[in-house]
Amino acid sequence: MKGLPEVGDEVEDDGRRTIVTDIHQGVYLLRRGARVWPAADPAGLRIIRTRAQRVADGDFG
C-alpha cells in the first residue's frame, strides 16, 4: 500500500511489525508490546494492514 499510514495501521519499520498509535506534529509514534518510540522515517513506513483491515480481521485492541 502506498502513502503515509494512519493511526491504527499495522506497519513495518526497519523490519519490525508495529502499530501506529499516534501522530502528533508530524511525529509518528509506533508501538510493539509495551514499547513506544517515534518513527525515524515516516515516509519509509510500509503499511501491512490498515486499521479497517485489522478490525475486519478481528485483530484490534
Secondary structure, 3 states (H helix, E strand, C coil): CCCCCCCCCEEEECCEEEEEEEEECCEEEEEECCEEEECCCHHHCEEEECHHHHHHCCCCC
